[in-house]
Amino acid sequence: MNKISNLNILIMLIRYSWMIRKKDWWKMFPFLPIPPTRYIMWRFETVWGIDAQQPKLNQFPPLNTILKDAWAFGRWLCLIGR
């Protein structure tokens, strides 16, 4: 198994975040290159089964679970070479 450094995972997650940023993000508050809300909610629904149309706060996993899963996703992106 390939050894992937934390720095490589972080760089891959930043690259991925840049790829999915909202179009014309600099024209809309909060002026940050974040993905569209619908995309984020769709990902929450496909990963953790949260209803994207009517999410409830108690349905979301703990922050450490979200971060752990995001890091695992970054590792996977490194493995497939994206």
C-alpha positions as CSV (number, residue, x, y, z in Angstrom):
1,M,0.0,0.0,0.0
2,N,1.3,3.5,-0.9
3,K,2.2,5.8,1.9
4,I,0.4,9.1,1.4
5,S,1.5,12.0,3.5
6,N,-1.0,14.3,5.3
7,L,0.3,17.2,3.2
8,N,-0.6,15.4,0.0
9,I,-4.1,14.7,1.3
10,L,-4.5,18.3,2.4
11,I,-3.4,19.5,-1.1
12,M,-5.7,17.1,-2.8
13,L,-8.7,18.3,-0.7
14,I,-7.9,21.9,-1.5
15,R,-7.7,21.1,-5.2
16,Y,-11.0,19.2,-5.0
17,S,-12.7,22.1,-3.1
18,W,-11.5,24.5,-5.8
19,M,-12.9,22.3,-8.5
20,I,-16.4,22.2,-7.0
21,R,-16.6,25.9,-6.0
22,K,-19.7,27.9,-6.8
23,K,-19.6,29.7,-10.1
24,D,-19.0,33.4,-9.8
25,W,-18.3,33.0,-6.1
26,W,-16.5,36.4,-5.9
27,K,-19.8,38.2,-6.7
28,M,-21.8,36.7,-3.8
29,F,-21.5,37.1,-0.1
30,P,-19.6,35.6,1.8
31,F,-17.1,36.0,-1.1
32,L,-15.6,32.6,-0.5
33,P,-15.0,29.8,-3.0
34,I,-17.4,27.3,-1.4
35,P,-19.5,24.7,-3.1
36,P,-23.2,25.3,-3.7
37,T,-25.4,24.4,-0.8
38,R,-27.4,21.9,-2.8
39,Y,-24.3,20.0,-3.6
40,I,-23.2,19.9,0.0
41,M,-26.6,18.7,1.1
42,W,-26.7,16.1,-1.6
43,R,-23.3,14.8,-0.4
44,F,-24.6,14.7,3.2
45,E,-27.6,12.7,2.0
46,T,-25.5,10.2,0.0
47,V,-22.8,9.7,2.7
48,W,-24.8,9.8,5.9
49,G,-28.5,9.4,4.8
50,I,-29.5,12.9,5.9
51,D,-32.6,14.2,4.2
52,A,-31.3,16.9,1.9
53,Q,-34.7,18.6,1.5
54,Q,-35.4,19.0,5.3
55,P,-32.2,18.4,7.2
56,K,-32.3,18.4,11.0
57,L,-29.3,19.3,13.1
58,N,-29.6,16.1,15.2
59,Q,-29.2,14.0,12.0
60,F,-25.7,15.3,11.3
61,P,-22.8,13.2,12.6
62,P,-20.3,14.7,15.1
63,L,-17.7,17.1,13.6
64,N,-14.9,14.6,14.2
65,T,-16.8,12.0,12.1
66,I,-17.2,14.6,9.3
67,L,-13.5,15.5,9.3
68,K,-12.4,11.8,9.5
69,D,-14.6,11.0,6.5
70,A,-13.4,14.0,4.6
71,W,-9.8,13.0,5.3
72,A,-10.5,9.4,4.1
73,F,-12.1,10.9,0.9
74,G,-8.9,13.0,0.4
75,R,-6.8,9.8,0.8
76,W,-9.0,8.1,-1.8
77,L,-8.6,11.0,-4.2
78,C,-4.8,10.6,-3.8
79,L,-5.0,6.9,-4.5
80,I,-6.9,7.3,-7.7
81,G,-4.7,10.2,-8.8
82,R,-7.2,13.0,-9.2
